Amino acid sequence: MAVLTVRKVPDEVHRALRVRAAMRGRSTEAEVRAILAEAVVPEGRIGLGSKLSDVGRRFKLTDEEFKTFTYRDHESAKPVDLEWFWLIQTWFLNPCIVFQNHELSNG
């Protein structure tokens, strides 16, 4: 698990945290963890998998149709070729440079 350090917490906030923790029968540290979890992972949040399952049920997908969505390609991603991006960007900035460089590289 990660460790989080929060500096310069105002005294009144620290006091309120201690009181809130005591009222719930927790340590101050446990109360801060609960507050953080509640703030960033709200209860009732719908995950992507649940949403996709709902879509599948709504469209009455068969098991065979559903399998096409669960296939994962484990092949490594190919690097992006940015040569065309460079040509297009340069064309908008100065079209003459593109043609000069293209003619030089093609001999």
MODA-V229740 format. One record per pair of residues at least 6 apart in sequence whose ideal C-beta (glycine too) atoms are under 7 Angstrom apart, sorted by the first residue. I is the first residue (numbers start at 1). J is the second residue. If there is no record, write none. Layout:
I&J, I&J
This chain:
17&28, 17&31, 17&32, 18&28, 20&31, 21&27, 21&28, 21&30, 21&31, 24&31, 26&34, 56&66, 87&98, 90&97, 90&98, 91&98
